[in-house]
């Protein structure tokens, strides 16, 4: 491999939700090295203004470039993508850059009732970027859009608690109660005419409460999330730029090839890494990103 091919891919989110994207990236790109940064000290992004989120996005991009010499960046946060990715792209023209947006285009391909639910943070769903995307597709389906205030933050807090007891009522946990409140506000889910048969998970955190969402909407509603499409796009960009890592006998499942950083309490990231990625605590460390 060339020196450039051996450089890591940077991945960041406002917290631990982006680990769902990192999980997909590690599966699709087994020979790559990754540096993941959770900006937990400044979370949740979804409840802050665009100027604040933009400033953090620029600061983290500079940090990952200067301190870790990343060869590509995945903005594993819908809110940061909506608020700042156009500015980051303009400032770093040579950096392969992948952002996230709620996957409503893929949802159109699978809905049969023509009613698609979209859940996400308020920052994402009220952004101009999402509004433009939704407006361009409005004639192709009925979209039921629901901001889920507090849900991403509750998922972050939940990693330090024991996993829900199998068979317990969904509303018995903080995350379950929030899921129940927001899905009930959206209307009926199912495959009958007039029901929502497809649910777009418009925040990287939400895949980690998929079991609670599934218990509420039933077995036939399709979930659409962004991890795998983002991993495919990242691979395409690396191939085009000649930066894709080649086999060297040490796949990225080796913990030495995945570094997990946080601007907040390291214990939360350690718990999430162990629960969701099967990675040990010594992969994680706290850093400062002014």
C-alpha positions as CSV (number, residue, x, y, z in Angstrom):
1,X,0.0,0.0,0.0
2,X,1.0,3.6,-0.5
3,X,1.5,5.9,2.5
4,X,-1.7,7.7,1.5
5,X,-3.7,4.5,1.4
6,X,-2.6,3.6,4.9
7,X,-4.0,6.8,6.4
8,X,-7.2,6.5,8.5
9,X,-10.7,7.5,7.7
10,X,-12.2,10.1,10.1
11,X,-15.7,9.6,11.3
12,X,-17.5,12.0,13.7
13,X,-20.9,12.5,15.3
14,X,-22.2,14.7,18.1
15,X,-22.2,11.6,20.3
16,X,-22.1,7.8,20.1
17,X,-24.9,7.4,17.6
18,X,-22.5,7.6,14.7
19,X,-21.1,4.2,15.9
20,X,-23.9,2.7,13.8
21,X,-22.2,4.2,10.7
22,X,-18.8,3.1,11.9
23,X,-20.1,-0.4,12.3
24,X,-21.3,-0.4,8.6
25,X,-18.0,1.2,7.5
26,X,-15.9,-1.5,9.3
27,X,-17.9,-4.2,7.7
28,X,-17.7,-2.8,4.2
29,X,-14.1,-1.7,4.4
30,X,-12.2,-4.4,6.3
31,X,-8.7,-3.2,5.5
32,X,-9.2,0.5,6.5
33,X,-8.1,2.2,9.7
34,X,-10.7,4.5,11.4
35,X,-10.6,7.4,13.9
36,X,-14.0,8.0,15.4
37,X,-14.7,11.2,17.3
38,X,-17.8,11.7,19.5
39,X,-18.3,15.4,20.4
40,X,-20.3,14.4,23.4
41,X,-19.2,17.5,25.4
42,X,-21.2,19.6,23.0
43,X,-24.1,17.3,22.3
44,X,-26.9,17.1,21.3
45,X,-26.4,18.9,18.0
46,X,-30.0,18.4,17.0
47,X,-31.2,20.9,19.6
48,X,-28.6,23.6,18.8
49,X,-28.5,26.3,16.1
50,X,-26.8,25.9,12.7
51,X,-24.0,28.4,13.6
52,X,-23.0,26.4,16.7
53,X,-23.1,23.1,14.8
54,X,-21.2,24.6,11.9
55,X,-18.5,25.9,14.2
56,X,-18.1,22.5,15.9
57,X,-18.0,20.7,12.5
58,X,-15.2,22.9,11.2
59,X,-13.2,22.5,14.5
60,X,-13.5,18.7,14.4
61,X,-12.6,18.5,10.8
62,X,-9.4,20.6,11.4
63,X,-8.6,18.5,14.4
64,X,-8.9,15.2,12.6
65,X,-6.8,16.5,9.7
66,X,-4.1,18.0,11.8
67,X,-3.8,15.5,14.6
68,X,-4.7,12.2,12.8
69,X,-4.0,13.0,9.1
70,X,-7.2,11.5,7.9
71,X,-7.5,10.7,4.1
72,X,-11.3,11.0,4.1
73,X,-14.1,12.2,6.4
74,X,-17.5,10.8,7.1
75,X,-19.8,13.2,8.8
76,X,-21.9,10.6,10.6
77,X,-24.5,13.1,11.9
78,X,-27.6,14.2,10.0
79,X,-27.7,17.6,11.8
80,X,-24.0,18.4,11.1
81,X,-24.5,17.4,7.5
82,X,-27.5,19.7,7.1
83,X,-25.9,22.6,8.9
84,X,-22.3,22.6,7.6
85,X,-21.2,20.0,5.0
86,X,-21.4,22.5,2.1
87,X,-19.0,24.8,4.0
88,X,-16.7,22.0,4.9
89,X,-16.6,20.8,1.3
90,X,-15.8,24.2,0.0
91,X,-13.0,24.6,2.6
92,X,-11.4,21.2,1.9
93,X,-11.7,20.6,-1.8
94,X,-9.2,17.7,-1.8
95,X,-10.8,15.8,1.1
96,X,-13.2,13.0,0.1
97,X,-16.2,13.8,2.2
98,X,-19.4,11.9,2.9
99,X,-22.4,13.3,4.8
100,X,-25.7,11.9,5.9
101,X,-29.3,12.9,5.1
102,X,-32.5,11.1,6.0
103,X,-32.9,8.3,3.5
104,X,-36.3,9.4,2.0
105,X,-35.2,8.6,-1.6
106,X,-34.6,4.9,-0.8
107,X,-37.9,4.8,1.1
108,X,-39.8,5.7,-2.1
109,X,-38.5,2.5,-3.7
110,X,-40.0,0.3,-1.0
111,X,-43.2,1.9,0.1
112,X,-46.4,0.3,-1.1
113,X,-49.0,2.5,0.7
114,X,-47.3,5.7,-0.4
115,X,-47.1,6.9,3.2
116,X,-43.6,7.3,4.6
117,X,-42.7,8.2,8.2
118,X,-39.5,10.2,8.9
119,X,-38.1,10.6,12.4
120,X,-35.1,12.7,13.3
121,X,-33.8,15.5,15.4
122,X,-35.5,18.9,15.2
123,X,-32.2,20.4,13.8
124,X,-32.2,18.0,10.9
125,X,-35.9,18.0,10.0
126,X,-36.3,21.8,10.2
127,X,-33.1,22.5,8.2
128,X,-33.2,24.1,4.8
129,X,-31.3,21.2,3.3
130,X,-33.9,18.7,4.4
131,X,-36.8,21.0,3.4
132,X,-35.4,21.2,-0.1
133,X,-35.0,17.4,-0.3
134,X,-38.5,16.8,1.0
135,X,-40.0,19.4,-1.4
136,X,-38.4,17.8,-4.4
137,X,-40.0,14.5,-3.5
138,X,-43.3,15.7,-2.1
139,X,-45.4,14.6,-5.1
140,X,-44.1,11.0,-5.0
141,X,-45.4,10.1,-1.6
142,X,-47.0,11.4,1.6
143,X,-44.3,12.1,4.2
144,X,-45.2,12.2,7.9
145,X,-42.3,14.0,9.5
146,X,-41.8,13.8,13.3
147,X,-39.0,15.6,15.3
148,X,-38.0,13.4,18.3
149,X,-36.8,15.9,20.8
150,X,-34.6,14.3,23.5
151,X,-34.5,10.8,22.0
152,X,-30.9,10.9,20.8
153,X,-29.8,12.1,24.1
154,X,-31.8,9.4,25.9
155,X,-30.1,6.8,23.8
156,X,-26.7,8.2,24.8
157,X,-27.7,7.9,28.5
158,X,-29.0,4.4,28.0
159,X,-25.7,2.8,27.2
160,X,-24.6,3.0,30.8
161,X,-27.7,1.1,31.9
162,X,-28.5,-2.6,31.6
163,X,-30.1,-3.7,28.4
164,X,-34.0,-3.8,28.5
165,X,-35.4,-7.0,29.9
166,X,-36.8,-9.2,27.2
167,X,-40.6,-9.0,27.1
168,X,-40.8,-5.8,29.3
169,X,-43.3,-3.1,28.2
170,X,-41.7,-0.7,25.7
171,X,-42.7,2.3,27.8
172,X,-40.8,1.0,30.8
173,X,-37.6,2.6,29.7
174,X,-36.9,6.3,28.9
175,X,-36.1,5.5,25.3
176,X,-39.1,3.3,24.9
177,X,-41.4,5.9,26.4
178,X,-40.1,8.6,24.0
179,X,-40.4,6.2,21.0
180,X,-44.0,5.5,22.0
181,X,-44.9,9.1,22.3
182,X,-43.5,10.2,19.0
183,X,-44.7,7.2,16.9
184,X,-48.2,7.6,18.3
185,X,-48.2,11.2,17.2
186,X,-47.5,10.1,13.6
187,X,-50.6,8.0,13.1
188,X,-51.2,4.4,12.1
189,X,-48.4,2.0,11.0
190,X,-49.0,-1.0,8.9
191,X,-49.5,-2.2,5.3
192,X,-53.1,-1.3,4.8
193,X,-54.1,1.6,2.6
194,X,-53.6,4.9,4.4
195,X,-51.1,3.5,6.9
196,X,-47.4,4.3,7.2
197,X,-45.5,1.2,5.9
198,X,-42.0,2.6,5.8
199,X,-40.1,4.4,8.6
200,X,-36.9,6.4,7.8
201,X,-34.6,6.5,10.8
202,X,-33.2,10.0,10.2
203,X,-30.7,10.0,13.1
204,X,-27.8,7.7,13.5
205,X,-28.7,7.0,17.1
206,X,-32.1,5.5,16.2
207,X,-31.0,2.1,14.9
208,X,-29.9,1.3,18.4
209,X,-33.5,1.4,19.6
210,X,-34.8,-0.6,16.5
211,X,-36.2,-3.3,18.8
212,X,-38.3,-0.7,20.6
213,X,-39.5,0.9,17.4
214,X,-40.3,-2.6,16.0
215,X,-42.4,-3.5,19.0
216,X,-44.4,-0.3,18.4
217,X,-45.0,-0.5,14.6
218,X,-45.3,-4.2,14.1
219,X,-43.3,-6.7,12.0
220,X,-44.2,-5.5,8.5
221,X,-43.1,-1.9,8.5
222,X,-39.8,-1.4,6.7
223,X,-37.0,0.6,8.4
224,X,-34.6,2.6,6.3
225,X,-31.3,3.8,7.7
226,X,-28.1,5.2,6.3
227,X,-25.2,3.1,7.5
228,X,-24.8,0.8,4.6
229,X,-25.4,3.4,1.8
230,X,-22.8,5.7,3.4
231,X,-20.3,2.8,3.6
232,X,-20.8,2.1,-0.2
233,X,-20.4,5.8,-1.0
234,X,-17.2,6.0,1.1
235,X,-15.8,3.0,-0.8
236,X,-16.6,4.6,-4.2
237,X,-14.9,7.9,-3.3
238,X,-11.8,6.1,-2.0
239,X,-11.6,4.0,-5.1
240,X,-12.0,7.1,-7.4
241,X,-9.2,8.9,-5.5
242,X,-6.9,5.9,-5.4
243,X,-7.0,5.9,-1.6
244,X,-8.7,2.5,-0.9
245,X,-6.6,0.4,1.4
246,X,-5.5,-3.0,0.1
247,X,-5.1,-6.2,2.1
248,X,-2.0,-6.3,4.3
249,X,-2.9,-9.2,6.6
250,X,-4.4,-7.1,9.3
251,X,-8.1,-6.3,8.7
252,X,-9.9,-3.4,10.4
253,X,-11.6,-5.8,12.8
254,X,-8.2,-5.7,14.6
255,X,-8.9,-3.3,17.5
256,X,-5.5,-1.6,16.8
257,X,-7.1,-0.2,13.6
258,X,-10.0,1.5,15.3
259,X,-9.5,4.5,17.6
260,X,-12.5,6.0,19.4
261,X,-12.2,9.5,20.8
262,X,-14.7,11.6,22.8
263,X,-14.8,15.2,24.1
264,X,-17.0,14.0,26.9
265,X,-16.9,11.3,29.6
266,X,-15.0,8.3,28.3
267,X,-17.2,5.8,30.2
268,X,-20.1,6.5,27.9
269,X,-18.1,5.8,24.8
270,X,-16.6,2.7,26.3
271,X,-20.0,1.3,27.2
272,X,-21.3,2.0,23.7
273,X,-18.3,0.6,22.0
274,X,-18.5,-2.6,24.0
275,X,-22.3,-3.0,23.6
276,X,-22.6,-2.0,19.9
277,X,-19.2,-2.8,18.3
278,X,-17.8,-5.4,20.6
279,X,-14.6,-3.3,21.1
280,X,-12.7,-3.1,24.4
281,X,-12.4,-0.1,26.7
282,X,-8.8,0.6,25.8
283,X,-9.9,1.6,22.3
284,X,-11.4,4.8,23.8
285,X,-9.8,8.0,25.1
286,X,-10.9,11.6,25.9
287,X,-9.6,14.5,23.8
288,X,-10.0,18.2,23.7
289,X,-11.2,19.9,20.6
290,X,-11.5,23.7,21.2
